[in-house]
């Protein structure tokens, strides 16, 4: 039994490679075998060429803060103990964007445009969650 | 050459129930009450309604079969019907669908109906969005989150401030203070906005809409038939829709660029531009939504809406009165249905102390499902 109380992904054939990759310390996204487009969130089809063929490919985990907000209200009981907590929309260098949290920096010292890199936080035996920390700009 | 649909349709009746916390009411009872009021407003008899378009909202248990439930309850066997679910973009989309059906000869008088007991009947606004892995893994939840992301980026790119967002909340509340049917009527100040607690930073509590019980009904007819009915004619001079379906996949999603396409199409059909708009009802689930609509509506340039709303410009008596009944922020959160109702009443000249003098053209916008769905109507005095 885990004492992790925040929402978790429901692992299935579609998303398991993403989460397995996180557990191994790599951020991976789908790359369309038809047109090469890198996509996230996970989807069975390429939104550009509609191909169903893809391969999981690891990305650098580097990016920038595209937008950034701080929750002062918990919409799930698992977050009550962490208020206020931040959510960032991260622009990955390779193109896709994803929601995540910025860790290791006080909420009021994160700025849109800041350079970030992925870190991994183990939640349960099965799930390790990708988060981001500030890094020196390139 | 004028567009063949411009001014073909008209809104011949509107009705709204009481709004707010209405214990004992249900989505069904509110929809029926709104329908009765709109019917009475129009002077039509129930037997003349041959189109029924509905929105199932948060609390109608029958969901997408809402049109069946309402048809049965209202005793209407329509020639044209359906239920659509686009959140705050539904009302405008249904009105547009009604015009298309009437123009095609598929219906004569179409009632668009909505009732919801979101405040007392268990409305849920805290979900995470999207498919597959939920963004709630990272705590990205609630209706406020998307607007907060928009506001934060608008602030970072353009220097927009929370004080400017406050101007929107204060203007809407002032208008609500002049509206006896509004839920929140006590005027607020910029300072009170700033002192209200954070919900999702950069949004304060007073940047957020209400959660309400209520119902509304909008009856659409051809302009030709509407002319012979009880109320002054309000023409649907132009309309348009736009969507951005990819959320994370589209780097511009936060800015809702499809809203500009919706307004531009509506302007083009009506043969008008932003300078012709006397009053605007701009969808305001959260204050940043109004910023985007002002920019997409061409009232100012991209990035300039923060400055635009300063100095009372969007208040009654200002250059562009916005949300003259109080909007979702202060009148009632009815998913934008009351924005259309208010637009119609402004064009009829029925708004009493909040009437915009000599108003002849009104822009009404709707948006829903986070930022994804949008539409615009240009209403004109007939």
Interface residues (C-beta under 8 A of the other chain):
Chain A: X6 X7 X8 X9 X14 X15 X18 X39 X40 X41 X42 X43 X47 X66 X67 X68 X69 X70 X71 X72 X73 X75 X76 X79 X82 X84 X85 X87 X89 X91 X96 X97 X98 X99 X100 X101 X111 X112 X113 X129 X131
Chain B: X126 X128 X130 X131 X132 X133 X134 X135 X136 X137 X138 X139 X140 X141 X142 X145 X148 X149 X150 X152 X153 X156 X197 X198 X199 X200 X201 X202 X246 X248 X249 X251 X254
